[in-house]
Amino acid sequence: MNIERVNQIIKNKEILDIYYDDRPIWIQELNNNVARIGFLDGQAEKDVFVEELYEDE
């Protein structure tokens, strides 16, 4: 995924399936090329590079 796509997702109110390491996540905030993500299964938040995120196709 790239930074432009993440910005589109954050601005959009539509629910999308976004993943990190085969686990569903939600993007909490974006700081340059690093996204703070939360896991839908309740695990602790994590900072990851935007390139490591992907959408369900």
C-alpha positions in Angstrom: 0.0 0.0 0.0 1.2 3.5 -0.5 0.8 6.8 1.4 -1.8 8.2 -1.1 -4.0 5.2 -0.6 -3.8 5.4 3.2 -4.8 9.0 3.0 -7.8 8.1 0.9 -8.8 5.4 3.4 -8.5 7.7 6.4 -10.6 10.4 4.7 -13.3 7.9 3.6 -16.0 6.8 6.0 -16.5 3.5 4.2 -15.5 0.4 6.0 -12.6 -1.4 4.3 -10.7 -4.6 5.0 -7.1 -3.6 5.7 -4.5 -6.1 6.9 -1.1 -6.3 8.5 0.6 -9.7 8.8 -2.6 -11.5 7.8 -4.5 -9.8 10.6 -7.3 -7.2 10.2 -6.5 -3.8 11.5 -7.7 -0.2 11.6 -5.6 2.8 11.0 -5.5 5.2 13.9 -3.2 7.8 12.7 -0.6 8.5 10.0 2.8 10.3 10.5 4.7 10.6 7.3 5.3 7.0 6.1 4.4 5.3 9.5 0.9 4.3 10.4 -0.3 3.6 14.0 -2.6 0.7 13.7 -5.0 -1.1 16.1 -5.8 -4.8 15.8 -9.4 -5.8 15.6 -8.7 -8.8 17.9 -7.8 -6.3 20.7 -4.0 -6.7 20.7 -1.8 -3.7 21.5 -1.4 -0.8 19.0 1.7 -0.9 16.8 3.6 1.5 14.5 4.3 0.1 11.0 5.4 1.3 7.7 2.6 2.1 5.2 4.1 -0.3 2.7 3.4 -3.2 5.1 -0.3 -2.7 4.9 -2.6 -4.2 2.3 -6.2 -4.4 1.3 -8.4 -7.5 0.8 -8.7 -8.0 -3.0 
